[in-house]
């Protein structure tokens, strides 16, 4: 039974322990997974979350009976052998998912394509569409799968060395001549937030193969129920959580973390601390920059990922949304994606009708703008109004009479994401998934401060629900090995 959102509440103050074996700062998915695995061992674990609900970007909100997913619209790796599937099985979490097939659509100005949730089928479709590239397509996907598997083997490998300094566009150029197939194979770059000429080949590989080999899934009841399922298991294991509670300081003696000071002054001792929040906030605010200069300098030089704006529409009875396919709507006309912007459209009620009142529907839109276009915005109200009008106008190209069916309009900007997650500039994926910020170039999970660990999309392996589940699980294993 998945815990309803209304049952999410903090541990009562008089039930809190005087001290804990571990404190996790941030109840995003990685923090919840890490906390659940640690609590499963019987250790005393406390999670501290500044928001009133757990989940980070994997949350939902309600307006007039419509249940909108805040930022996550589907999840990879939920099958039997996927990372999420194996994690949930290990934690004995029961969660129902809808498998998505087709997995996506790519809609370009001059053509469109459906992406099936099966790598072999996708390979055949591309070979039929591009017969002159048939052997190149086969070789590319064989190499892509080999690279994907190598990323899970922490030993050195030739294929990792081959691609670790290569952008995804560089990799495609070594296999293909046709510009259109490069556009298609790059068309899901929005899932890591960088166009192919800047994105790491390894980062794209981790994202794409995870979806194509194991499929994409939507949690029954919406993405909040995904976070709630992990939260409930953490509580079942005896874990404690403090919601609407902000960490003010990480307590440390010289180079050893020893607990957390909360806003308001209360100090809670712990044997170790796990940070699942913005890395800049962790080291420059919660630790006051009390670290060796070289480590802090390396953080200062790193670049945050892009952020997004989002539009949420509650649609009344009678609207026919079948012409609006779930997927990426690109403005790009060539494989460079230079200066290109896109929409990602989903209609979650076509998958899970209970998210809206009977016979009503939801349209969710992610709007990508280059960072330069929102970095210096001062009038966010005006920006949001323009965002809403421009995005609805673009949807009208596919649904000409949609305005008369709209009952609810909500929108979020990068400033909104920053407010709810405290991620710098509302960064959607932690650090950029660029060649110099992936793999060993991303921050390690162990820090120069003894008993202080990092988890989540700011550290390895990278962004996305599947990756942060892996991160939370990995950090828990590091800690449990140390305890043993």
Buried (B, 14 or more C-beta within 10 A) or exposed (E): EBBEBEEBEBBEEEEBBEBBBBBBBBBBBBBBBBBBBBBBBEBBBBBBBBBEBBBBBBBBBEEEEBBBBBBBBBBBBBBEEBBBBBBBEEBEBEBEBBBBEBBBBBBBEEEBBBBBBBBEBBBBBBBEBBEEBBEBBEEBBEBBBEBBBBBEEEEEBEBBEBBBEBBBBBBBBBBBEBEBBBBBBBBBBBBBBBBBBBBBBBBBBBBBBBBBBBBBBBBBBBBBBBBBBBBBBBBBBEBBBBBEBBBBBBBBEEBEBBBBBBEEEEEBEBBBBBBBBBBBBBBBBBBEEEBEEEBBEEBEEBEBBBBBBBBBBBBBEEBEBEEBBBBBBBEBEEBBBEEBBBBBBBBBBBBBBEBBBEEBBBBBBBBBBEBEEBEEEEEBEEBBEEBBEEBBEBBEEBBEEBEEBBBBEBBBBBBBBBEBBBBBBBBBBBBBBBBBBBBEBBBEBBBEBBBBBBBBBBBBBBBBBBBBBBBBBBBBEBBBEEEE
